[in-house]
C-alpha cells in the first residue's frame, strides 16, 4: 500500500494517480490502459479522470522524474490523471485479476490519505474545545500548540507544487 500511496499526487486540488503509475500497478502497459480508457470513454467523466496540461506535465517531470525523454513527447498525448473513482473504473475496464486486486490497494491508499487529513482537522477542533474549558493559566500552552500547528499548515507558495507533500517533523 505504501508503494501505491507514494504515487498519489495532488494536482488541481485533487489527489490523483498518473496513467503510467496506474498501468504499472495493474500490470499492463500505459498504451493498453489508455486504449481501454478511450474505448470506454463514457465510463470516465471529468471527475474520474483528466488529461494534464503541457505545463503541468513539464513541472511534474522537472520536479519528480527529471527524465530527458519526456521533452520529446508529443504534446497531444499528455498523461492522464485518475482520481480514486477513475482508478477503480480503470481496473473494471481492464478486467484482469491483478488490476482488480491492486484496485483494492489503490482505494485503501486514497482512504488512508483522507484519514490523515481529517485527523489534523479533528486535532484542531479538540484543541479549541480544551481552550474553552480551561482558564488563562493554560493560554500560553494553547498558543504554543497553535503556533506549531500553523507552521505545519503554512500557506502554499503562489505556484502550487504537484504531488502529495508531507512536511518533516521537527526534532
C-alpha angles and dihedrals in degrees: 000000000000088000089057095042094056090056094056110102135189109237125162089353093301131106107239143162121222123242094246092053093044091049091051092049091048093047098243135106119267088241091057093047093050090045091056091046091054091047090051099037093144089065093058112064120177093271090057099046143358137180118248118241117242090254092052091049092048092049090048093049092047096047101040114015109019092197119164095209091066090068092068095048117125107257090220089068105055114159122275119238115213123204120213091273092046091052090054092047090050089056089052095051092045089053096195126138093237093050091053092047094047093046088067089057091047091054091047091052092051091048092049091053090049091051092050091054092046092051090058090054091046091052091053091050093050092048090055091051092051092048091055092050099050128060132239096287089079095043092099091054093048092047091052092050091048091050090053092048091048091052090055093049098041115156115274121249117265094262105058117229117235116235139038109294125193114195114228117251115251117238 
